[in-house]
Amino acid sequence: MLVNSGMPAGQLPSARWRKSTCSNPSGSCVELAEVPGAVAVRNSRDKRGPALIYPRAAMIAFLQGMKNGEFDALISLCAPARRGL
């Protein structure tokens, strides 16, 4: 099957979508699935909506950057202020 970025996630029937256990209860999350040679990302609220497809190497680099804290400044821009921490 040819996998293209932006294709409907519903056209990836063999994809096993995963969501973080740290996701918020309102369901505003992304889900990831392995597809041939790549990783698909979709909005958990729109299961048939578009899936963004990233080459495996790009996703590995992104996840390594996340683990190394390279995007921590972006999180502080989006997250509501936490009190008592």
N, C-alpha and C positions, 0 to 999 in steps of 0.2 A: 504494500500500500504506500502511495506517495503521501507524505506528510508535509503540509505547508502551514506556515505561521498565519494565523487568522482564520483557519478552517474551523467550522463548528465542532465543538468538543464532542457533540453527539455522534460525529463521524469517526470517532476513535473508540469503537466498541470494546477493543481488547485492552484499553488503558485501565490500569488499576489506580484510581485517584487516591491520593493521601493528603490529609490535612494535619497540621501541627496539633498536638495535644494542648499547646499553649494558646490556641486560637480563642477569640472572644466569643461569648455566648450568643451574640446577636447574629453571628454567621457571616460577618464581614471579613472574609478570609480568602486566601488563595489556596488552591490545591495543585499538587504536582503529580505527574504520571510519567513513567518511562515509556518512550515510544522508540521505534527503531532508530538507533544512532543519535537520539536526542532526548530532551526532557520537555514535556508539555506543561503549561501553566494555565489555569482557568480560574475564574471567579467562582467561589463556592456557592454563591446565590444564583448563578446563571449556568447551570450544569450543561446546557445545550448551546451556550453562547460561544464566542470565539476562544480558541486556545492559542496562546503564544507558544511557538516552538523555538527552543534554543538548542544549538549544538551542545553535545555533552561537555566538550572542553570549555565552552563559555560558562555553563552552569557550574562546573567544578571550580573555575576561577572565581566566580561570584560567591559561591559558598565558602571558599577559603578566605576571601576578603571579609565576609561576614564574621567568620570565626576569629579572624585576626583583629576585628574591631574597626576595620576601615570605613564602615558606614555608620558608626555610632553617633556621629554628629547629626546625621539625617534623622535618626530616631528621636533625638531630643527636640527636633523641630516639629515633629508630628504628634508626639505623645502628650496627653494632658499632664499637667504638673502633678506629681505624686507628693502627698504630704505624709509626714511621719516616717520617711525612709532615711 
